[in-house]
Structures are given as structure tokens and as C-alpha cells.
Amino acid sequence: MSFYSYKNANAQCSPGCICTSALDGLNQRICIQVKNVYDSCMQQEQLDDVVITVSDIVPVLPDKSCHETNTRPCSCSCAGNTCSCSCNACGAPLSYSEAVENAENANCPLPQPCGQWTFESCRSSTTEGTISNLTIDRLCDRPQFARVKGTVSIPIDVLFTDQRCQEWIGRGTVSVVKDVLLAIPDESIVPFTLESLVSAICVSGTYIGNCQFEITICVTIVLKILAEVELMVPSYGYCEIPPCEEFAENVCDEFFSLPLFPQQSASFQQICNCSTGTAAGTTATTAATNANCGCVNNLGCQQVCSTCCNCGTTCAGCSSSLCPRCGGTMTSSTTA
């Protein structure tokens, strides 16, 4: 199971929402190694009449996996203990790496683009931009601030068709000059770095010949001043890693975990007749009787509902503080 599986009943030892005080359970201070963000800024703009040159062009061929299994497997790239995966459904646009893989697995010779090209779309191929021509000038009149100037290159994938209506995809780069003010930490043994987070999508484009397109593109660039540091943070202790749950191995567990017969709270043993403000099957009209059956005079019925903060299970009239499904903490609310 995962941290968030309904079968992971020990919610206090799992990541997620906090139902009680955030201070409950803090028992130690630990030192962690992280990238500290000293400053960051974002700029979004539309760039018109940008000329890009497309290279490394490959045809967009049909995905055989869709015809064989009606599903496309995840494209995963693993290095060491780290894997980066993207899972797209059949019919979704192919990425450049997927198009290259399909072209390499093709049984017939690959064609070449011919005739006039027609622009279809383009978008950034990664969220990591490349910074070049970087200069950082500290300001004398504004301590801790500096003028940061550089060129951020955004790699993009361009999709187009040729005269035979064959789809192709190629790679290009959009370069954006940035000149901003950022807070810069003081000099230290461990240096700070500047990184960029980028995203871009094309609005329109026109082929102008010689493998070049003139495009209108919307870009988002986030610049961050970072440094690898060791921070002291409060801790709830180590995570208790739950065992993995095999897919389709225990598909009936959620159903089998339900009680055999409907459960009823002791405070709701009597059925409330809201139209008269009395309990069905009795003639008692005292305030105490009405309170026991959940009635509020003759105005309607008041019911206590409890919701589990771990799995979201809602129980009407649940008097227990623990969820009957996963054992998480129940929070109560009153509804009229």
C-alpha cells in the first residue's frame, strides 16, 4: 500500500493533513541537506515574430503499443536510483523522445519532409532552462540586492506537416534576455547558484523556409537564487514505510473491510420524525427526548456528521473518534 492507501490505518505516522495540533508528536530536531531558495521571481510574457530554426527532425509515426494493447506504457528514463516517467494515453500528442523511439523501431526506410511545411504547434520540451551570458552586479545603494542579467534558453518541440500531410517533429530553442533585481546572499564558502524554471507554448506559427518558423509564443520564466545548505528543522521522527500493494491482487479488500450489517450509533436508535419534532413510535415531547433523537423543536432535524481526515469517509451520527474504515481521526460537524 502507499502512504495514502485506505488500508494504511496509522495516519499519525504518514504524510498528509494534520487534524489536531501541529505540535503534537514533535520529538526531535534534525539536520537536513536541501537547496535553500534565497530569492525567486517570475515573468510571463508573449513574444511575437520569434524566428526559430528546427533541427533533428523525425517523423511522427503511429504508436504500435496503442494498436496492440490499447494502452501506451510509461516512458521512463532511469539513472542510478532515480527514474523520471511520463504516462500518456493513446491519442495524446507524442513527445520528441517517443517520436524518435517509434522512428528507430520502424521497419521501413524513413521518409524526408517534402514540399511546403505547415506549422501545427509547439511547446517547451523541459522545465529546465539554460542560462548563458550571466552577469551579477551588486548594488551599492541596495544592500543584499544585485542586478542579474543573462540569456535564458528554452528548448521547444515543434510539430508540423509537409506537403504529403505527414507529421514531423523537430527541436528548436527560444532565447529570452532577462535583466532583473534579486536578493543575493553574502559571500560564503558554499557558493549560491542561479537556476531557471521555464515553460512555453505557441499561439501561432508560419513556415518561412530553410527549416525556420516565425512564431508567437507565451513564455513563463522563474529565476531562483539557490544554495545547497544544511537546515535544522523539527521532526515527527522517521517515516514508517508501508509495504507495497500489488496491483489487482487485493481488489476486494475495500469491499471486504466494510461491516457485515449496517452500523448504528447508540444516540440514533430512535428514528426522528422531523415533521412533528417527536420521535417515531413514542409520544414523548420533552426537550430531552427531542435532543436524543436529533430533533430541534418543530423546525427540522439536526444531524451530526463525521468525516475522516485520512480517507474522506463520511459517517452520519458517528460517535466514534476513529474512522471505521481506516482508523484515522474523525472530525465532527453539525448539519440541519
FIVEXNU-314241 format. One record per residue (C-alpha): residue number from 1; residue in three letters; x, y, z. Coordinates in steps of 0.25 Angstrom, whole numbers, always signed. Layout:
N
{node NUM ALA {X Y Z}},
...
//
This chain:
336
{node 1 MET {+0 +0 +0}},
{node 2 SER {+4 +15 -1}},
{node 3 PHE {+5 +25 +10}},
{node 4 TYR {-9 +30 +5}},
{node 5 SER {-16 +16 +3}},
{node 6 TYR {-29 +14 +11}},
{node 7 LYS {-22 +2 +17}},
{node 8 ASN {-11 +10 +24}},
{node 9 ALA {-19 +12 +37}},
{node 10 ASN {-7 +18 +45}},
{node 11 ALA {-9 +32 +40}},
{node 12 GLN {-1 +39 +50}},
{node 13 CYS {+12 +33 +44}},
{node 14 SER {+8 +36 +30}},
{node 15 PRO {+9 +49 +22}},
{node 16 GLY {-4 +57 +20}},
{node 17 CYS {-13 +66 +26}},
{node 18 ILE {-12 +70 +41}},
{node 19 CYS {-25 +68 +49}},
{node 20 THR {-20 +73 +62}},
{node 21 SER {-9 +82 +67}},
{node 22 ALA {+3 +82 +58}},
{node 23 LEU {+11 +82 +71}},
{node 24 ASP {+6 +68 +75}},
{node 25 GLY {+17 +58 +72}},
{node 26 LEU {+29 +67 +70}},
{node 27 ASN {+40 +60 +77}},
{node 28 GLN {+53 +64 +71}},
{node 29 ARG {+61 +74 +63}},
{node 30 ILE {+68 +68 +51}},
{node 31 CYS {+78 +74 +41}},
{node 32 ILE {+74 +72 +26}},
{node 33 GLN {+82 +75 +14}},
{node 34 VAL {+74 +83 +4}},
{node 35 LYS {+74 +94 -7}},
{node 36 ASN {+70 +107 +0}},
{node 37 VAL {+63 +117 -8}},
{node 38 TYR {+68 +131 -4}},
{node 39 ASP {+60 +139 -15}},
{node 40 SER {+52 +136 -27}},
{node 41 CYS {+44 +144 -37}},
{node 42 MET {+35 +140 -49}},
{node 43 GLN {+32 +147 -62}},
{node 44 GLN {+21 +143 -72}},
{node 45 GLU {+21 +150 -86}},
{node 46 GLN {+16 +148 -100}},
{node 47 LEU {+27 +148 -111}},
{node 48 ASP {+23 +152 -125}},
{node 49 ASP {+30 +149 -138}},
{node 50 VAL {+41 +140 -132}},
{node 51 VAL {+49 +132 -142}},
{node 52 ILE {+54 +119 -138}},
{node 53 THR {+62 +108 -146}},
{node 54 VAL {+57 +94 -145}},
{node 55 SER {+67 +82 -145}},
{node 56 ASP {+67 +68 -142}},
{node 57 ILE {+54 +65 -150}},
{node 58 VAL {+48 +52 -149}},
{node 59 PRO {+34 +47 -154}},
{node 60 VAL {+22 +45 -145}},
{node 61 LEU {+19 +30 -147}},
{node 62 PRO {+7 +22 -142}},
{node 63 ASP {+9 +17 -128}},
{node 64 LYS {+9 +1 -129}},
{node 65 SER {+6 +0 -114}},
{node 66 CYS {-8 +6 -116}},
{node 67 HIS {-11 -4 -126}},
{node 68 GLU {-6 -16 -119}},
{node 69 THR {-11 -13 -104}},
{node 70 ASN {-20 +0 -106}},
{node 71 THR {-11 +6 -95}},
{node 72 ARG {+3 +13 -96}},
{node 73 PRO {+13 +9 -86}},
{node 74 CYS {+20 +20 -78}},
{node 75 SER {+33 +25 -84}},
{node 76 CYS {+43 +24 -72}},
{node 77 SER {+57 +29 -72}},
{node 78 CYS {+65 +23 -60}},
{node 79 ALA {+79 +27 -56}},
{node 80 GLY {+84 +21 -43}},
{node 81 ASN {+73 +21 -32}},
{node 82 THR {+65 +32 -40}},
{node 83 CYS {+54 +30 -50}},
{node 84 SER {+47 +40 -58}},
{node 85 CYS {+34 +35 -64}},
{node 86 SER {+23 +41 -73}},
{node 87 CYS {+10 +33 -76}},
{node 88 ASN {+1 +38 -87}},
{node 89 ALA {-12 +32 -92}},
{node 90 CYS {-14 +27 -106}},
{node 91 GLY {-17 +39 -115}},
{node 92 ALA {-9 +49 -107}},
{node 93 PRO {+2 +56 -114}},
{node 94 LEU {+15 +49 -115}},
{node 95 SER {+27 +55 -109}},
{node 96 TYR {+40 +57 -117}},
{node 97 SER {+47 +45 -110}},
{node 98 GLU {+35 +36 -113}},
{node 99 ALA {+35 +40 -127}},
{node 100 VAL {+50 +37 -128}},
{node 101 GLU {+47 +23 -122}},
{node 102 ASN {+36 +20 -132}},
{node 103 ALA {+45 +24 -143}},
{node 104 GLU {+56 +15 -139}},
{node 105 ASN {+47 +3 -138}},
{node 106 ALA {+40 +6 -151}},
{node 107 ASN {+42 -6 -161}},
{node 108 CYS {+42 +2 -174}},
{node 109 PRO {+52 +13 -178}},
{node 110 LEU {+49 +27 -172}},
{node 111 PRO {+44 +38 -182}},
{node 112 GLN {+49 +52 -183}},
{node 113 PRO {+40 +65 -182}},
{node 114 CYS {+36 +70 -195}},
{node 115 GLY {+29 +82 -201}},
{node 116 GLN {+23 +93 -193}},
{node 117 TRP {+23 +91 -178}},
{node 118 THR {+11 +95 -169}},
{node 119 PHE {+12 +99 -155}},
{node 120 GLU {+3 +91 -145}},
{node 121 SER {+8 +94 -131}},
{node 122 CYS {+20 +95 -121}},
{node 123 ARG {+23 +95 -107}},
{node 124 SER {+35 +94 -97}},
{node 125 SER {+41 +81 -96}},
{node 126 THR {+46 +82 -82}},
{node 127 THR {+44 +91 -70}},
{node 128 GLU {+59 +94 -68}},
{node 129 GLY {+65 +106 -76}},
{node 130 THR {+79 +108 -79}},
{node 131 ILE {+85 +121 -74}},
{node 132 SER {+97 +128 -82}},
{node 133 ASN {+104 +141 -83}},
{node 134 LEU {+101 +143 -68}},
{node 135 THR {+106 +155 -60}},
{node 136 ILE {+102 +159 -46}},
{node 137 ASP {+105 +173 -41}},
{node 138 ARG {+103 +176 -26}},
{node 139 LEU {+96 +190 -24}},
{node 140 CYS {+103 +199 -14}},
{node 141 ASP {+90 +207 -11}},
{node 142 ARG {+82 +194 -8}},
{node 143 PRO {+90 +184 +1}},
{node 144 GLN {+87 +169 -2}},
{node 145 PHE {+82 +173 -16}},
{node 146 ALA {+88 +171 -29}},
{node 147 ARG {+85 +173 -44}},
{node 148 VAL {+84 +159 -50}},
{node 149 LYS {+85 +159 -65}},
{node 150 GLY {+86 +147 -75}},
{node 151 THR {+80 +139 -86}},
{node 152 VAL {+70 +128 -83}},
{node 153 SER {+69 +118 -94}},
{node 154 ILE {+56 +110 -95}},
{node 155 PRO {+57 +97 -103}},
{node 156 ILE {+44 +94 -110}},
{node 157 ASP {+38 +83 -119}},
{node 158 VAL {+31 +88 -132}},
{node 159 LEU {+21 +80 -139}},
{node 160 PHE {+18 +82 -154}},
{node 161 THR {+13 +75 -166}},
{node 162 ASP {+19 +74 -180}},
{node 163 GLN {+12 +74 -194}},
{node 164 ARG {+8 +60 -193}},
{node 165 CYS {+1 +62 -179}},
{node 166 GLN {+12 +54 -172}},
{node 167 GLU {+14 +59 -158}},
{node 168 TRP {+28 +63 -153}},
{node 169 ILE {+34 +68 -140}},
{node 170 GLY {+47 +75 -138}},
{node 171 ARG {+55 +83 -128}},
{node 172 GLY {+57 +98 -126}},
{node 173 THR {+61 +108 -116}},
{node 174 VAL {+55 +121 -111}},
{node 175 SER {+65 +131 -105}},
{node 176 VAL {+60 +141 -95}},
{node 177 VAL {+69 +152 -89}},
{node 178 LYS {+66 +155 -74}},
{node 179 ASP {+70 +167 -67}},
{node 180 VAL {+64 +167 -52}},
{node 181 LEU {+67 +170 -38}},
{node 182 LEU {+69 +159 -28}},
{node 183 ALA {+73 +158 -13}},
{node 184 ILE {+87 +151 -13}},
{node 185 PRO {+93 +145 +0}},
{node 186 ASP {+107 +149 +5}},
{node 187 GLU {+119 +142 +0}},
{node 188 SER {+121 +129 +7}},
{node 189 ILE {+130 +116 +5}},
{node 190 VAL {+118 +109 -1}},
{node 191 PRO {+114 +118 -13}},
{node 192 PHE {+100 +121 -18}},
{node 193 THR {+95 +117 -32}},
{node 194 LEU {+85 +123 -41}},
{node 195 GLU {+75 +113 -47}},
{node 196 SER {+63 +115 -57}},
{node 197 LEU {+49 +108 -58}},
{node 198 VAL {+43 +110 -71}},
{node 199 SER {+30 +107 -79}},
{node 200 ALA {+25 +111 -92}},
{node 201 ILE {+14 +109 -102}},
{node 202 CYS {+12 +114 -116}},
{node 203 VAL {+0 +123 -120}},
{node 204 SER {+3 +122 -135}},
{node 205 GLY {+14 +120 -145}},
{node 206 THR {+17 +121 -160}},
{node 207 TYR {+28 +114 -168}},
{node 208 ILE {+37 +124 -175}},
{node 209 GLY {+47 +114 -181}},
{node 210 ASN {+61 +108 -179}},
{node 211 CYS {+55 +100 -167}},
{node 212 GLN {+51 +113 -160}},
{node 213 PHE {+38 +116 -154}},
{node 214 GLU {+33 +130 -149}},
{node 215 ILE {+24 +128 -137}},
{node 216 THR {+17 +135 -126}},
{node 217 ILE {+20 +129 -113}},
{node 218 CYS {+15 +130 -98}},
{node 219 VAL {+27 +128 -88}},
{node 220 THR {+28 +127 -73}},
{node 221 ILE {+42 +128 -67}},
{node 222 VAL {+45 +127 -52}},
{node 223 LEU {+58 +131 -47}},
{node 224 LYS {+63 +125 -34}},
{node 225 ILE {+75 +128 -25}},
{node 226 LEU {+79 +115 -18}},
{node 227 ALA {+90 +109 -9}},
{node 228 GLU {+92 +95 -4}},
{node 229 VAL {+90 +96 +11}},
{node 230 GLU {+88 +89 +24}},
{node 231 LEU {+76 +93 +31}},
{node 232 MET {+71 +90 +45}},
{node 233 VAL {+56 +86 +45}},
{node 234 PRO {+46 +80 +55}},
{node 235 SER {+43 +65 +53}},
{node 236 TYR {+32 +55 +56}},
{node 237 GLY {+42 +44 +54}},
{node 238 TYR {+45 +35 +43}},
{node 239 CYS {+34 +30 +33}},
{node 240 GLU {+28 +17 +35}},
{node 241 ILE {+29 +12 +21}},
{node 242 PRO {+17 +3 +18}},
{node 243 PRO {+18 -10 +9}},
{node 244 CYS {+15 -8 -6}},
{node 245 GLU {+2 -13 -11}},
{node 246 GLU {+2 -22 -23}},
{node 247 PHE {-8 -17 -34}},
{node 248 ALA {-21 -24 -35}},
{node 249 GLU {-16 -34 -25}},
{node 250 ASN {-26 -30 -14}},
{node 251 VAL {-37 -23 -21}},
{node 252 CYS {-47 -27 -12}},
{node 253 ASP {-41 -23 +1}},
{node 254 GLU {-48 -9 +2}},
{node 255 PHE {-61 -16 +0}},
{node 256 PHE {-58 -27 +10}},
{node 257 SER {-54 -17 +20}},
{node 258 LEU {-68 -12 +22}},
{node 259 PRO {-76 -17 +33}},
{node 260 LEU {-86 -29 +30}},
{node 261 PHE {-98 -21 +35}},
{node 262 PRO {-101 -6 +35}},
{node 263 GLN {-96 +0 +48}},
{node 264 GLN {-104 +10 +56}},
{node 265 SER {-99 +19 +67}},
{node 266 ALA {-106 +18 +81}},
{node 267 SER {-111 +32 +80}},
{node 268 PHE {-118 +29 +67}},
{node 269 GLN {-126 +17 +72}},
{node 270 GLN {-139 +25 +71}},
{node 271 ILE {-144 +29 +57}},
{node 272 CYS {-146 +44 +57}},
{node 273 ASN {-160 +50 +51}},
{node 274 CYS {-156 +64 +47}},
{node 275 SER {-169 +68 +43}},
{node 276 THR {-175 +68 +57}},
{node 277 GLY {-162 +69 +65}},
{node 278 THR {-164 +56 +72}},
{node 279 ALA {-158 +42 +72}},
{node 280 ALA {-166 +32 +63}},
{node 281 GLY {-172 +21 +72}},
{node 282 THR {-173 +30 +84}},
{node 283 THR {-182 +41 +89}},
{node 284 ALA {-171 +48 +97}},
{node 285 THR {-170 +63 +94}},
{node 286 THR {-160 +67 +104}},
{node 287 ALA {-147 +75 +100}},
{node 288 ALA {-138 +64 +105}},
{node 289 THR {-145 +53 +96}},
{node 290 ASN {-145 +63 +84}},
{node 291 ALA {-130 +65 +87}},
{node 292 ASN {-127 +50 +88}},
{node 293 CYS {-134 +47 +74}},
{node 294 GLY {-127 +59 +67}},
{node 295 CYS {-139 +68 +66}},
{node 296 VAL {-139 +83 +69}},
{node 297 ASN {-153 +87 +73}},
{node 298 ASN {-162 +87 +60}},
{node 299 LEU {-152 +94 +51}},
{node 300 GLY {-145 +81 +46}},
{node 301 CYS {-135 +71 +49}},
{node 302 GLN {-121 +73 +53}},
{node 303 GLN {-111 +62 +50}},
{node 304 VAL {-96 +60 +54}},
{node 305 CYS {-87 +56 +42}},
{node 306 SER {-73 +52 +44}},
{node 307 THR {-62 +52 +33}},
{node 308 CYS {-49 +44 +33}},
{node 309 CYS {-37 +53 +30}},
{node 310 ASN {-29 +42 +25}},
{node 311 CYS {-38 +34 +15}},
{node 312 GLY {-50 +44 +14}},
{node 313 THR {-61 +34 +19}},
{node 314 THR {-73 +41 +24}},
{node 315 CYS {-82 +35 +35}},
{node 316 ALA {-95 +41 +39}},
{node 317 GLY {-97 +41 +54}},
{node 318 CYS {-83 +34 +56}},
{node 319 SER {-80 +35 +71}},
{node 320 SER {-66 +29 +70}},
{node 321 SER {-54 +38 +69}},
{node 322 LEU {-47 +27 +59}},
{node 323 CYS {-51 +24 +45}},
{node 324 PRO {-58 +10 +44}},
{node 325 ARG {-51 +8 +30}},
{node 326 CYS {-36 +12 +32}},
{node 327 GLY {-35 +16 +47}},
{node 328 GLY {-32 +31 +44}},
{node 329 THR {-37 +43 +53}},
{node 330 MET {-52 +47 +51}},
{node 331 THR {-55 +61 +51}},
{node 332 SER {-70 +65 +54}},
{node 333 SER {-79 +75 +48}},
{node 334 THR {-94 +78 +51}},
{node 335 THR {-104 +80 +39}},
{node 336 ALA {-118 +84 +40}},
//
